Amino acid sequence: MAWWRRGRAKAPRGPSDGPNMAVDNQAVRRHLTEFASSRRGVEAYVEPPTNVTATTIILIAHDGEWTRRAAGSRQGAFELARSLGVPVYDVNQTGYPNRMREWNSRQRRKD
């Protein structure tokens, strides 16, 4: 063991990236709660896991502003969205709303 690693506590969680990544559920809940409560017309979209990401939940406000966080599991993502009191959709069935793409375009033009 290298000398610079001595005395360092090991991380209790699993991988920090990828489909089996560990998720800090409390931090995710705090962030999404703040987003949903500070914007109007928020909807949630659950995204499936990929080879490089875990299941994610994306919140999209009425103007297209959005935020995304890892949710751990599909069921957990749906439960989290319902607990926030926002409509929740499976992105594989509905796709993303146009307002999200329009918001992204406006942000690119600003830069």
N, CA, C and O atoms as a printed pandas DataFrame, in Angstrom:
     atom_number atom_name residue_name chain_id  residue_number  x_coord  y_coord  z_coord
0              1         N          MET        A               1    0.845   -1.175    0.000
1              2        CA          MET        A               1    0.000    0.000    0.000
2              3         C          MET        A               1    0.890    1.237    0.000
3              4         O          MET        A               1    1.869    1.302    0.744
4              5         N          ALA        A               2    0.562    2.184   -0.807
5              6        CA          ALA        A               2    1.357    3.404   -0.919
6              7         C          ALA        A               2    1.253    4.231    0.351
7              8         O          ALA        A               2    0.225    4.219    1.029
8              9         N          TRP        A               3    2.319    4.947    0.669
9             10        CA          TRP        A               3    2.344    5.732    1.908
10            11         C          TRP        A               3    1.296    6.826    1.938
11            12         O          TRP        A               3    0.823    7.174    3.019
12            13         N          TRP        A               4    0.908    7.391    0.785
13            14        CA          TRP        A               4   -0.070    8.475    0.783
14            15         C          TRP        A               4   -1.500    7.992    0.991
15            16         O          TRP        A               4   -2.410    8.799    1.186
16            17         N          ARG        A               5   -1.694    6.709    0.950
17            18        CA          ARG        A               5   -3.035    6.171    1.189
18            19         C          ARG        A               5   -3.235    5.715    2.631
19            20         O          ARG        A               5   -4.359    5.419    3.035
20            21         N          ARG        A               6   -2.189    5.659    3.387
21            22        CA          ARG        A               6   -2.299    5.182    4.772
22            23         C          ARG        A               6   -3.187    6.112    5.587
23            24         O          ARG        A               6   -3.109    7.335    5.472
24            25         N          GLY        A               7   -4.007    5.523    6.386
25            26        CA          GLY        A               7   -4.867    6.298    7.272
26            27         C          GLY        A               7   -6.101    6.871    6.595
27            28         O          GLY        A               7   -6.968    7.428    7.268
28            29         N          ARG        A               8   -6.196    6.747    5.299
29            30        CA          ARG        A               8   -7.353    7.265    4.580
30            31         C          ARG        A               8   -8.478    6.240    4.639
31            32         O          ARG        A               8   -8.282    5.070    4.312
32            33         N          ALA        A               9   -9.638    6.684    5.053
33            34        CA          ALA        A               9  -10.788    5.781    5.133
34            35         C          ALA        A               9  -11.267    5.433    3.733
35            36         O          ALA        A               9  -11.258    6.277    2.836
36            37         N          LYS        A              10  -11.678    4.204    3.553
37            38        CA          LYS        A              10  -12.203    3.783    2.257
38            39         C          LYS        A              10  -13.629    4.281    2.105
39            40         O          LYS        A              10  -14.389    4.361    3.070
40            41         N          ALA        A              11  -13.965    4.608    0.888
41            42        CA          ALA        A              11  -15.324    5.068    0.611
42            43         C          ALA        A              11  -16.297    3.913    0.837
43            44         O          ALA        A              11  -16.075    2.816    0.325
44            45         N          PRO        A              12  -17.377    4.142    1.598
45            46        CA          PRO        A              12  -18.310    3.066    1.895
46            47         C          PRO        A              12  -19.243    2.730    0.740
47            48         O          PRO        A              12  -19.937    1.714    0.786
48            49         N          ARG        A              13  -19.271    3.559   -0.287
49            50        CA          ARG        A              13  -20.206    3.343   -1.388
50            51         C          ARG        A              13  -19.560    2.581   -2.528
51            52         O          ARG        A              13  -18.366    2.282   -2.504
52            53         N          GLY        A              14  -20.366    2.275   -3.515
53            54        CA          GLY        A              14  -19.889    1.582   -4.705
54            55         C          GLY        A              14  -19.280    2.541   -5.706
55            56         O          GLY        A              14  -18.835    3.630   -5.342
56            57         N          PRO        A              15  -19.258    2.143   -6.960
57            58        CA          PRO        A              15  -18.656    2.972   -7.999
58            59         C          PRO        A              15  -19.316    4.348   -8.068
59            60         O          PRO        A              15  -20.503    4.486   -7.774
60            61         N          SER        A              16  -18.543    5.367   -8.457
61            62        CA          SER        A              16  -19.090    6.721   -8.528
62            63         C          SER        A              16  -19.565    7.078   -9.924
63            64         O          SER        A              16  -20.030    8.194  -10.153
64            65         N          ASP        A              17  -19.455    6.155  -10.848
65            66        CA          ASP        A              17  -19.897    6.409  -12.211
66            67         C          ASP        A              17  -20.339    5.081  -12.824
67            68         O          ASP        A              17  -19.887    4.015  -12.407
68            69         N          GLY        A              18  -21.215    5.154  -13.803
69            70        CA          GLY        A              18  -21.672    3.952  -14.470
70            71         C          GLY        A              18  -23.029    3.498  -13.969
71            72         O          GLY        A              18  -23.591    4.100  -13.054
72            73         N          PRO        A              19  -23.555    2.443  -14.563
73            74        CA          PRO        A              19  -24.912    2.009  -14.236
74            75         C          PRO        A              19  -25.075    1.485  -12.822
75            76         O          PRO        A              19  -26.191    1.470  -12.303
76            77         N          ASN        A              20  -23.992    1.053  -12.179
77            78        CA          ASN        A              20  -24.082    0.544  -10.808
78            79         C          ASN        A              20  -23.552    1.541   -9.797
79            80         O          ASN        A              20  -23.157    1.165   -8.693
80            81         N          MET        A              21  -23.541    2.816  -10.171
81            82        CA          MET        A              21  -22.965    3.836   -9.303
82            83         C          MET        A              21  -23.773    4.019   -8.028
83            84         O          MET        A              21  -24.981    3.784   -7.996
84            85         N          ALA        A              22  -23.087    4.441   -6.988
85            86        CA          ALA        A              22  -23.752    4.751   -5.728
86            87         C          ALA        A              22  -24.405    6.128   -5.847
87            88         O          ALA        A              22  -23.857    7.024   -6.491
88            89         N          VAL        A              23  -25.553    6.293   -5.239
89            90        CA          VAL        A              23  -26.289    7.550   -5.331
90            91         C          VAL        A              23  -26.525    8.092   -3.932
91            92         O          VAL        A              23  -26.987    7.369   -3.048
92            93         N          ASP        A              24  -26.210    9.361   -3.732
93            94        CA          ASP        A              24  -26.496   10.031   -2.462
94            95         C          ASP        A              24  -27.944   10.511   -2.540
95            96         O          ASP        A              24  -28.215   11.628   -2.980
96            97         N          ASN        A              25  -28.862    9.660   -2.110
97            98        CA          ASN        A              25  -30.292    9.941   -2.263
98            99         C          ASN        A              25  -30.724   11.221   -1.563
99           100         O          ASN        A              25  -31.593   11.934   -2.065
100          101         N          GLN        A              26  -30.136   11.521   -0.418
101          102        CA          GLN        A              26  -30.519   12.742    0.307
102          103         C          GLN        A              26  -30.132   13.989   -0.488
103          104         O          GLN        A              26  -30.909   14.941   -0.567
104          105         N          ALA        A              27  -28.944   13.987   -1.071
105          106        CA          ALA        A              27  -28.503   15.139   -1.863
106          107         C          ALA        A              27  -29.358   15.284   -3.125
107          108         O          ALA        A              27  -29.709   16.396   -3.518
108          109         N          VAL        A              28  -29.683   14.172   -3.744
109          110        CA          VAL        A              28  -30.541   14.199   -4.942
110          111         C          VAL        A              28  -31.904   14.763   -4.572
111          112         O          VAL        A              28  -32.421   15.641   -5.262
112          113         N          ARG        A              29  -32.484   14.268   -3.496
113          114        CA          ARG        A              29  -33.806   14.739   -3.059
114          115         C          ARG        A              29  -33.787   16.238   -2.748
115          116         O          ARG        A              29  -34.695   16.968   -3.145
116          117         N          ARG        A              30  -32.754   16.694   -2.039
117          118        CA          ARG        A              30  -32.652   18.128   -1.719
118          119         C          ARG        A              30  -32.588   18.973   -2.991
119          120         O          ARG        A              30  -33.298   19.970   -3.119
120          121         N          HIS        A              31  -31.745   18.572   -3.918
121          122        CA          HIS        A              31  -31.590   19.346   -5.146
122          123         C          HIS        A              31  -32.895   19.387   -5.943
123          124         O          HIS        A              31  -33.331   20.455   -6.374
124          125         N          LEU        A              32  -33.508   18.233   -6.133
125          126        CA          LEU        A              32  -34.735   18.182   -6.935
126          127         C          LEU        A              32  -35.895   18.887   -6.242
127          128         O          LEU        A              32  -36.720   19.515   -6.905
128          129         N          THR        A              33  -35.965   18.789   -4.919
129          130        CA          THR        A              33  -37.011   19.496   -4.177
130          131         C          THR        A              33  -36.865   20.997   -4.352
131          132         O          THR        A              33  -37.852   21.699   -4.572
132          133         N          GLU        A              34  -35.627   21.496   -4.256
133          134        CA          GLU        A              34  -35.370   22.926   -4.429
134          135         C          GLU        A              34  -35.740   23.367   -5.834
135          136         O          GLU        A              34  -36.357   24.417   -6.012
136          137         N          PHE        A              35  -35.370   22.579   -6.831
137          138        CA          PHE        A              35  -35.685   22.917   -8.222
138          139         C          PHE        A              35  -37.194   22.963   -8.424
139          140         O          PHE        A              35  -37.723   23.933   -8.967
140          141         N          ALA        A              36  -37.885   21.913   -7.988
141          142        CA          ALA        A              36  -39.329   21.823   -8.201
142          143         C          ALA        A              36  -40.093   22.915   -7.453
143          144         O          ALA        A              36  -41.100   23.415   -7.955
144          145         N          SER        A              37  -39.631   23.287   -6.269
145          146        CA          SER        A              37  -40.354   24.282   -5.484
146          147         C          SER        A              37  -40.060   25.715   -5.928
147          148         O          SER        A              37  -40.821   26.627   -5.600
148          149         N          SER        A              38  -38.984   25.925   -6.657
149          150        CA          SER        A              38  -38.622   27.286   -7.067
150          151         C          SER        A              38  -38.988   27.591   -8.518
151          152         O          SER        A              38  -38.702   28.682   -9.012
152          153         N          ARG        A              39  -39.608   26.651   -9.194
153          154        CA          ARG        A              39  -40.024   26.850  -10.581
154          155         C          ARG        A              39  -41.448   26.358  -10.758
155          156         O          ARG        A              39  -41.937   25.544   -9.975
156          157         N          ARG        A              40  -42.110   26.859  -11.791
157          158        CA          ARG        A              40  -43.491   26.414  -11.998
158          159         C          ARG        A              40  -43.578   25.484  -13.192
159          160         O          ARG        A              40  -42.709   25.485  -14.064
160          161         N          GLY        A              41  -44.633   24.693  -13.219
161          162        CA          GLY        A              41  -44.877   23.791  -14.335
162          163         C          GLY        A              41  -43.847   22.689  -14.485
163          164         O          GLY        A              41  -43.550   22.274  -15.605
164          165         N          VAL        A              42  -43.299   22.208  -13.386
165          166        CA          VAL        A              42  -42.239   21.197  -13.438
166          167         C          VAL        A              42  -42.828   19.820  -13.707
167          168         O          VAL        A              42  -43.834   19.426  -13.118
168          169         N          GLU        A              43  -42.174   19.099  -14.614
169          170        CA          GLU        A              43  -42.511   17.713  -14.912
170          171         C          GLU        A              43  -41.247   16.884  -14.788
171          172         O          GLU        A              43  -40.144   17.387  -15.005
172          173         N          ALA        A              44  -41.405   15.612  -14.439
173          174        CA          ALA        A              44  -40.263   14.707  -14.292
174          175         C          ALA        A              44  -40.267   13.688  -15.419
175          176         O          ALA        A              44  -41.322   13.215  -15.843
176          177         N          TYR        A              45  -39.078   13.357  -15.897
177          178        CA          TYR        A              45  -38.890   12.335  -16.922
178          179         C          TYR        A              45  -37.835   11.364  -16.412
179          180         O          TYR        A              45  -36.747   11.777  -16.011
180          181         N          VAL        A              46  -38.159   10.074  -16.428
181          182        CA          VAL        A              46  -37.232    9.051  -15.969
182          183         C          VAL        A              46  -36.493    8.501  -17.184
183          184         O          VAL        A              46  -37.099    8.054  -18.158
184          185         N          GLU        A              47  -35.158    8.548  -17.096
185          186        CA          GLU        A              47  -34.315    8.068  -18.185
186          187         C          GLU        A              47  -33.724    6.720  -17.795
187          188         O          GLU        A              47  -33.322    6.534  -16.647
188          189         N          PRO        A              48  -33.665    5.779  -18.732
189          190        CA          PRO        A              48  -33.151    4.440  -18.411
190          191         C          PRO        A              48  -31.639    4.459  -18.218
191          192         O          PRO        A              48  -30.964    5.385  -18.668
192          193         N          PRO        A              49  -31.110    3.445  -17.554
193          194        CA          PRO        A              49  -29.654    3.363  -17.420
194          195         C          PRO        A              49  -29.020    3.044  -18.765
195          196         O          PRO        A              49  -29.643    2.439  -19.637
196          197         N          THR        A              50  -27.777    3.461  -18.913
197          198        CA          THR        A              50  -26.996    3.130  -20.105
198          199         C          THR        A              50  -25.732    2.413  -19.653
199          200         O          THR        A              50  -25.589    2.082  -18.476
200          201         N          ASN        A              51  -24.827    2.176  -20.573
201          202        CA          ASN        A              51  -23.558    1.534  -20.209
202          203         C          ASN        A              51  -22.707    2.426  -19.318
203          204         O          ASN        A              51  -21.827    1.939  -18.608
204          205         N          VAL        A              52  -22.962    3.721  -19.352
205          206        CA          VAL        A              52  -22.119    4.646  -18.590
206          207         C          VAL        A              52  -22.861    5.444  -17.519
207          208         O          VAL        A              52  -22.218    6.135  -16.728
208          209         N          THR        A              53  -24.177    5.371  -17.470
209          210        CA          THR        A              53  -24.913    6.119  -16.454
210          211         C          THR        A              53  -25.964    5.234  -15.788
211          212         O          THR        A              53  -26.442    4.257  -16.365
212          213         N          ALA        A              54  -26.298    5.600  -14.582
213          214        CA          ALA        A              54  -27.377    4.928  -13.851
214          215         C          ALA        A              54  -28.708    5.488  -14.333
215          216         O          ALA        A              54  -28.737    6.405  -15.154
216          217         N          THR        A              55  -29.804    4.944  -13.831
217          218        CA          THR        A              55  -31.120    5.515  -14.090
218          219         C          THR        A              55  -31.114    6.954  -13.592
219          220         O          THR        A              55  -30.651    7.230  -12.485
220          221         N          THR        A              56  -31.626    7.863  -14.401
221          222        CA          THR        A              56  -31.641    9.265  -14.010
222          223         C          THR        A              56  -33.050    9.815  -14.063
223          224         O          THR        A              56  -33.933    9.275  -14.730
224          225         N          ILE        A              57  -33.230   10.904  -13.339
225          226        CA          ILE        A              57  -34.488   11.632  -13.351
226          227         C          ILE        A              57  -34.154   13.056  -13.787
227          228         O          ILE        A              57  -33.217   13.675  -13.283
228          229         N          ILE        A              58  -34.931   13.550  -14.720
229          230        CA          ILE        A              58  -34.722   14.909  -15.210
230          231         C          ILE        A              58  -35.991   15.697  -14.935
231          232         O          ILE        A              58  -37.088   15.262  -15.288
232          233         N          LEU        A              59  -35.842   16.864  -14.302
233          234        CA          LEU        A              59  -36.973   17.757  -14.058
234          235         C          LEU        A              59  -36.903   18.878  -15.074
235          236         O          LEU        A              59  -35.842   19.464  -15.292
236          237         N          ILE        A              60  -38.041   19.178  -15.697
237          238        CA          ILE        A              60  -38.107   20.218  -16.715
238          239         C          ILE        A              60  -39.208   21.197  -16.325
239          240         O          ILE        A              60  -40.361   20.812  -16.128
240          241         N          ALA        A              61  -38.830   22.478  -16.216
241          242        CA          ALA        A              61  -39.776   23.526  -15.833
242          243         C          ALA        A              61  -40.574   23.993  -17.050
243          244         O          ALA        A              61  -40.314   23.563  -18.174
244          245         N          HIS        A              62  -41.546   24.876  -16.816
245          246        CA          HIS        A              62  -42.430   25.353  -17.892
246          247         C          HIS        A              62  -41.672   26.049  -19.016
247          248         O          HIS        A              62  -42.103   26.012  -20.168
248          249         N          ASP        A              63  -40.535   26.689  -18.690
249          250        CA          ASP        A              63  -39.774   27.421  -19.704
250          251         C          ASP        A              63  -38.701   26.564  -20.359
251          252         O          ASP        A              63  -37.975   27.051  -21.226
252          253         N          GLY        A              64  -38.585   25.293  -19.962
253          254        CA          GLY        A              64  -37.612   24.389  -20.558
254          255         C          GLY        A              64  -36.348   24.223  -19.743
255          256         O          GLY        A              64  -35.533   23.350  -20.038
256          257         N          GLU        A              65  -36.169   25.056  -18.709
257          258        CA          GLU        A              65  -34.994   24.879  -17.852
258          259         C          GLU        A              65  -35.070   23.488  -17.230
259          260         O          GLU        A              65  -36.150   23.026  -16.862
260          261         N          TRP        A              66  -33.933   22.830  -17.114
261          262        CA          TRP        A              66  -33.950   21.456  -16.628
262          263         C          TRP        A              66  -32.760   21.158  -15.738
263          264         O          TRP        A              66  -31.762   21.877  -15.733
264          265         N          THR        A              67  -32.896   20.074  -14.985
265          266        CA          THR        A              67  -31.815   19.544  -14.168
266          267         C          THR        A              67  -31.930   18.030  -14.160
267          268         O          THR        A              67  -33.027   17.478  -14.237
268          269         N          ARG        A              68  -30.787   17.369  -14.066
269          270        CA          ARG        A              68  -30.761   15.903  -14.110
270          271         C          ARG        A              68  -29.935   15.388  -12.937
271          272         O          ARG        A              68  -28.902   15.960  -12.590
272          273         N          ARG        A              69  -30.406   14.300  -12.332
273          274        CA          ARG        A              69  -29.674   13.650  -11.253
274          275         C          ARG        A              69  -29.858   12.141  -11.362
275          276         O          ARG        A              69  -30.891   11.660  -11.828
276          277         N          ALA        A              70  -28.851   11.409  -10.928
277          278        CA          ALA        A              70  -28.941    9.950  -10.866
278          279         C          ALA        A              70  -29.964    9.575   -9.812
279          280         O          ALA        A              70  -30.037   10.197   -8.752
280          281         N          ALA        A              71  -30.753    8.555  -10.109
281          282        CA          ALA        A              71  -31.818    8.160   -9.191
282          283         C          ALA        A              71  -31.620    6.763   -8.614
283          284         O          ALA        A              71  -32.355    6.361   -7.713
284          285         N          GLY        A              72  -30.666    6.038   -9.106
285          286        CA          GLY        A              72  -30.426    4.700   -8.579
286          287         C          GLY        A              72  -31.226    3.626   -9.281
287          288         O          GLY        A              72  -30.654    2.727   -9.897
288          289         N          SER        A              73  -32.536    3.707   -9.196
289          290        CA          SER        A              73  -33.387    2.694   -9.825
290          291         C          SER        A              73  -34.590    3.358  -10.480
291          292         O          SER        A              73  -34.951    4.486  -10.144
292          293         N          ARG        A              74  -35.202    2.649  -11.410
293          294        CA          ARG        A              74  -36.387    3.168  -12.106
294          295         C          ARG        A              74  -37.518    3.399  -11.098
295          296         O          ARG        A              74  -38.157    4.450  -11.096
296          297         N          GLN        A              75  -37.749    2.407  -10.252
297          298        CA          GLN        A              75  -38.813    2.523   -9.257
298          299         C          GLN        A              75  -38.542    3.692   -8.318
299          300         O          GLN        A              75  -39.456    4.449   -7.990
300          301         N          GLY        A              76  -37.298    3.845   -7.886
301          302        CA          GLY        A              76  -36.932    4.944   -7.000
302          303         C          GLY        A              76  -37.144    6.296   -7.655
303          304         O          GLY        A              76  -37.553    7.253   -6.997
304          305         N          ALA        A              77  -36.867    6.376   -8.949
305          306        CA          ALA        A              77  -37.052    7.634   -9.675
306          307         C          ALA        A              77  -38.530    8.013   -9.742
307          308         O          ALA        A              77  -38.887    9.171   -9.527
308          309         N          PHE        A              78  -39.382    7.043  -10.040
309          310        CA          PHE        A              78  -40.817    7.319  -10.098
310          311         C          PHE        A              78  -41.356    7.704   -8.721
311          312         O          PHE        A              78  -42.168    8.621   -8.606
312          313         N          GLU        A              79  -40.911    7.012   -7.689
313          314        CA          GLU        A              79  -41.367    7.335   -6.332
314          315         C          GLU        A              79  -40.912    8.733   -5.914
315          316         O          GLU        A              79  -41.670    9.477   -5.293
316          317         N          LEU        A              80  -39.677    9.082   -6.255
317          318        CA          LEU        A              80  -39.157   10.408   -5.920
318          319         C          LEU        A              80  -39.968   11.496   -6.613
319          320         O          LEU        A              80  -40.347   12.484   -5.982
320          321         N          ALA        A              81  -40.235   11.324   -7.893
321          322        CA          ALA        A              81  -41.014   12.321   -8.632
322          323         C          ALA        A              81  -42.413   12.460   -8.046
323          324         O          ALA        A              81  -42.914   13.574   -7.894
324          325         N          ARG        A              82  -43.038   11.351   -7.719
325          326        CA          ARG        A              82  -44.385   11.416   -7.126
326          327         C          ARG        A              82  -44.354   12.120   -5.775
327          328         O          ARG        A              82  -45.277   12.863   -5.440
328          329         N          SER        A              83  -43.293   11.890   -4.996
329          330        CA          SER        A              83  -43.207   12.539   -3.687
330          331         C          SER        A              83  -43.013   14.047   -3.829
331          332         O          SER        A              83  -43.348   14.803   -2.917
332          333         N          LEU        A              84  -42.476   14.488   -4.967
333          334        CA          LEU        A              84  -42.324   15.922   -5.229
334          335         C          LEU        A              84  -43.639   16.549   -5.689
335          336         O          LEU        A              84  -43.764   17.773   -5.741
336          337         N          GLY        A              85  -44.610   15.711   -6.020
337          338        CA          GLY        A              85  -45.904   16.210   -6.465
338          339         C          GLY        A              85  -45.898   16.719   -7.892
339          340         O          GLY        A              85  -46.665   17.617   -8.239
340          341         N          VAL        A              86  -45.032   16.148   -8.724
341          342        CA          VAL        A              86  -44.978   16.574  -10.130
342          343         C          VAL        A              86  -45.367   15.398  -11.017
343          344         O          VAL        A              86  -45.174   14.242  -10.640
344          345         N          PRO        A              87  -45.915   15.690  -12.198
345          346        CA          PRO        A              87  -46.214   14.600  -13.135
346          347         C          PRO        A              87  -44.914   13.906  -13.533
347          348         O          PRO        A              87  -43.875   14.553  -13.671
348          349         N          VAL        A              88  -44.977   12.600  -13.716
349          350        CA          VAL        A              88  -43.770   11.844  -14.073
350          351         C          VAL        A              88  -44.044   10.971  -15.293
351          352         O          VAL        A              88  -45.100   10.349  -15.411
352          353         N          TYR        A              89  -43.058   10.941  -16.203
353          354        CA          TYR        A              89  -43.196   10.211  -17.459
354          355         C          TYR        A              89  -41.954    9.357  -17.694
355          356         O          TYR        A              89  -40.872    9.652  -17.187
356          357         N          ASP        A              90  -42.132    8.304  -18.466
357          358        CA          ASP        A              90  -41.007    7.488  -18.919
358          359         C          ASP        A              90  -40.547    8.083  -20.245
359          360         O          ASP        A              90  -41.313    8.104  -21.208
360          361         N          VAL        A              91  -39.315    8.562  -20.308
361          362        CA          VAL        A              91  -38.827    9.254  -21.494
362          363         C          VAL        A              91  -38.816    8.338  -22.721
363          364         O          VAL        A              91  -38.895    8.828  -23.847
364          365         N          ASN        A              92  -38.719    7.025  -22.527
365          366        CA          ASN        A              92  -38.773    6.098  -23.665
366          367         C          ASN        A              92  -40.152    6.088  -24.319
367          368         O          ASN        A              92  -40.278    5.785  -25.505
368          369         N          GLN        A              93  -41.171    6.417  -23.554
369          370        CA          GLN        A              93  -42.530    6.405  -24.093
370          371         C          GLN        A              93  -42.965    7.772  -24.606
371          372         O          GLN        A              93  -43.755    7.855  -25.547
372          373         N          THR        A              94  -42.457    8.849  -23.997
373          374        CA          THR        A              94  -42.938   10.190  -24.351
374          375         C          THR        A              94  -41.925   11.030  -25.103
375          376         O          THR        A              94  -42.309   11.947  -25.828
376          377         N          GLY        A              95  -40.656   10.743  -24.951
377          378        CA          GLY        A              95  -39.623   11.610  -25.504
378          379         C          GLY        A              95  -39.489   12.852  -24.634
379          380         O          GLY        A              95  -40.179   12.996  -23.625
380          381         N          TYR        A              96  -38.587   13.750  -25.039
381          382        CA          TYR        A              96  -38.373   15.000  -24.305
382          383         C          TYR        A              96  -39.281   16.087  -24.871
383          384         O          TYR        A              96  -39.548   16.102  -26.072
384          385         N          PRO        A              97  -39.753   16.988  -24.030
385          386        CA          PRO        A              97  -40.608   18.069  -24.543
386          387         C          PRO        A              97  -39.772   19.075  -25.353
387          388         O          PRO        A              97  -38.592   19.291  -25.075
388          389         N          ASN        A              98  -40.412   19.680  -26.356
389          390        CA          ASN        A              98  -39.728   20.659  -27.209
390          391         C          ASN        A              98  -39.187   21.835  -26.415
391          392         O          ASN        A              98  -38.156   22.406  -26.769
392          393         N          ARG        A              99  -39.874   22.198  -25.349
393          394        CA          ARG        A              99  -39.423   23.362  -24.581
394          395         C          ARG        A              99  -38.021   23.157  -24.006
395          396         O          ARG        A              99  -37.294   24.127  -23.794
396          397         N          MET        A             100  -37.638   21.916  -23.756
397          398        CA          MET        A             100  -36.288   21.635  -23.265
398          399         C          MET        A             100  -35.255   21.926  -24.364
399          400         O          MET        A             100  -34.229   22.555  -24.103
400          401         N          ARG        A             101  -35.528   21.472  -25.580
401          402        CA          ARG        A             101  -34.620   21.732  -26.701
402          403         C          ARG        A             101  -34.524   23.222  -26.993
403          404         O          ARG        A             101  -33.446   23.737  -27.291
404          405         N          GLU        A             102  -35.656   23.909  -26.905
405          406        CA          GLU        A             102  -35.661   25.357  -27.148
406          407         C          GLU        A             102  -34.851   26.089  -26.082
407          408         O          GLU        A             102  -34.130   27.033  -26.404
408          409         N          TRP        A             103  -34.953   25.675  -24.833
409          410        CA          TRP        A             103  -34.183   26.287  -23.748
410          411         C          TRP        A             103  -32.691   26.064  -23.977
411          412         O          TRP        A             103  -31.886   26.977  -23.795
412          413         N          ASN        A             104  -32.324   24.830  -24.382
413          414        CA          ASN        A             104  -30.912   24.539  -24.672
414          415         C          ASN        A             104  -30.389   25.432  -25.789
415          416         O          ASN        A             104  -29.267   25.932  -25.714
416          417         N          SER        A             105  -31.198   25.632  -26.822
417          418        CA          SER        A             105  -30.788   26.499  -27.934
418          419         C          SER        A             105  -30.596   27.934  -27.471
419          420         O          SER        A             105  -29.626   28.585  -27.859
420          421         N          ARG        A             106  -31.508   28.434  -26.644
421          422        CA          ARG        A             106  -31.368   29.805  -26.126
422          423         C          ARG        A             106  -30.102   29.945  -25.286
423          424         O          ARG        A             106  -29.426   30.973  -25.348
424          425         N          GLN        A             107  -29.779   28.923  -24.504
425          426        CA          GLN        A             107  -28.578   28.989  -23.655
426          427         C          GLN        A             107  -27.318   28.987  -24.501
427          428         O          GLN        A             107  -26.356   29.678  -24.166
428          429         N          ARG        A             108  -27.297   28.226  -25.594
429          430        CA          ARG        A             108  -26.118   28.205  -26.474
430          431         C          ARG        A             108  -25.908   29.552  -27.142
431          432         O          ARG        A             108  -24.770   29.988  -27.319
432          433         N          ARG        A             109  -26.998   30.216  -27.515
433          434        CA          ARG        A             109  -26.896   31.533  -28.159
434          435         C          ARG        A             109  -26.373   32.589  -27.197
435          436         O          ARG        A             109  -25.702   33.533  -27.614
436          437         N          LYS        A             110  -26.678   32.434  -25.896
437          438        CA          LYS        A             110  -26.207   33.402  -24.895
438          439         C          LYS        A             110  -24.689   33.350  -24.765
439          440         O          LYS        A             110  -24.044   34.374  -24.538
440          441         N          ASP        A             111  -24.129   32.168  -24.907
441          442        CA          ASP        A             111  -22.669   32.006  -24.717
442          443         C          ASP        A             111  -21.938   32.450  -25.904
443          444         O          ASP        A             111  -20.709   32.390  -25.930
